[in-house]
Amino acid sequence: MNIAFFLLGVGTGALAIGLNRYSHPGHNTASALLGVSGFTIFIAGLFNTYPSGQELPTAAPGFIHFIAVTCSMLTVLIAAFVLSGRLRHYLHWDGLARVMLWWAIVMLASMSIHVATGETAIAGLLQRIYVVVVVGWLLFVANLLRVGERRHLN
């Protein structure tokens, strides 16, 4: 899991840098939020909730992990809403802005369900569903940047 946290953090940070290079106003806010999300999820990978051989989380590492993951979840969610709001002001991005808004709504719903389930038996499954939704959104945005760069170069 630590490697997954590190890779997700690096990938999110790279997307933040790519988004920052894009020229439309408002992307700086979204890219800053993605940068914070990437950094905090990377930090979460440094601290295990349940160190090997222990049944209960240790106080400091588990708390740091929890705060880092919570910060990452919130900042990527806010970035999704900010980006969808900014894109709807541009005619050629208007249709994509609606898709981005739906991604953000699905992210909010899956995060809310995950948080509401707390320590139930299905909490781990719901957490992974939320992660799949977030990674899907990150890949969608990365593809938009890739297509946008190709159009810009031609």
SVG drawing of the C-alpha trace seen along z (x, -y; Angstrom):
<svg xmlns="http://www.w3.org/2000/svg" viewBox="-24 -34 32 44">
<polyline fill="none" stroke="black" stroke-width="0.4" points="0.0,0.0 2.9,-2.4 4.0,-2.1 0.5,-2.8 0.3,-5.9 3.7,-7.1 2.7,-6.5 -0.7,-8.2 1.0,-11.2 3.6,-11.5 1.0,-11.1 -1.3,-13.6 1.6,-16.1 2.6,-15.6 -1.0,-16.3 -0.9,-19.4 2.2,-20.7 0.6,-19.9 -2.6,-21.7 -0.6,-24.7 1.0,-25.0 -2.4,-25.1 -3.4,-28.6 -7.1,-28.9 -7.7,-31.1 -8.7,-29.2 -6.5,-26.2 -4.0,-27.6 -6.4,-27.1 -7.2,-23.5 -3.5,-22.8 -2.6,-24.1 -5.3,-21.9 -4.0,-18.9 -0.5,-19.7 -1.6,-19.6 -3.5,-16.4 -0.5,-14.8 1.8,-15.9 -0.5,-14.7 -1.2,-11.3 2.5,-10.8 3.0,-11.7 0.2,-9.2 2.4,-6.5 5.2,-7.3 3.0,-6.5 1.3,-3.1 -2.0,-3.0 -1.3,0.6 2.4,1.2 3.2,4.9 2.7,7.2 0.3,4.9 -3.4,5.2 -4.1,1.6 -2.8,-1.6 0.0,-3.4 -1.1,-6.8 1.3,-9.2 1.7,-7.4 -2.0,-6.4 -3.0,-10.0 -0.7,-11.5 -1.8,-8.9 -5.5,-9.8 -4.9,-13.5 -2.9,-13.2 -5.5,-11.0 -8.4,-13.3 -6.6,-16.4 -5.9,-14.6 -9.5,-13.5 -10.9,-17.0 -8.4,-18.9 -8.9,-16.6 -12.7,-16.9 -12.5,-20.7 -10.2,-20.7 -12.8,-18.7 -15.5,-21.2 -13.3,-24.2 -12.1,-22.8 -15.6,-21.9 -16.8,-25.4 -14.0,-27.1 -14.3,-25.1 -18.0,-25.9 -17.0,-29.5 -15.4,-28.4 -17.6,-27.4 -15.4,-24.7 -15.0,-23.1 -18.7,-23.5 -19.7,-19.9 -16.6,-18.6 -17.4,-20.9 -20.7,-19.0 -18.9,-15.7 -16.4,-17.1 -19.2,-18.2 -20.7,-14.8 -17.3,-13.3 -17.1,-15.7 -20.7,-14.8 -19.8,-11.0 -16.6,-11.7 -18.6,-13.6 -21.2,-10.8 -18.6,-8.0 -16.6,-9.9 -19.7,-10.6 -20.8,-7.0 -17.3,-5.9 -17.1,-8.3 -20.6,-7.5 -19.9,-3.7 -17.0,-4.4 -15.8,-1.1 -18.4,1.2 -17.5,4.5 -17.8,2.9 -15.8,-0.3 -12.7,1.1 -14.6,1.9 -16.3,-1.5 -12.9,-3.1 -11.5,-1.3 -14.6,-2.3 -13.9,-6.0 -10.2,-5.6 -11.2,-4.1 -13.5,-7.1 -10.8,-9.6 -8.2,-7.8 -10.7,-7.8 -11.2,-11.5 -7.4,-12.1 -7.0,-10.0 -9.8,-11.9 -8.2,-15.3 -4.8,-14.0 -6.3,-12.9 -8.0,-16.3 -4.6,-17.9 -3.0,-15.5 -5.6,-16.2 -5.5,-19.9 -1.7,-20.0 -1.9,-18.0 -4.5,-20.5 -2.4,-23.4 0.7,-22.1 -1.1,-21.5"/>
</svg>
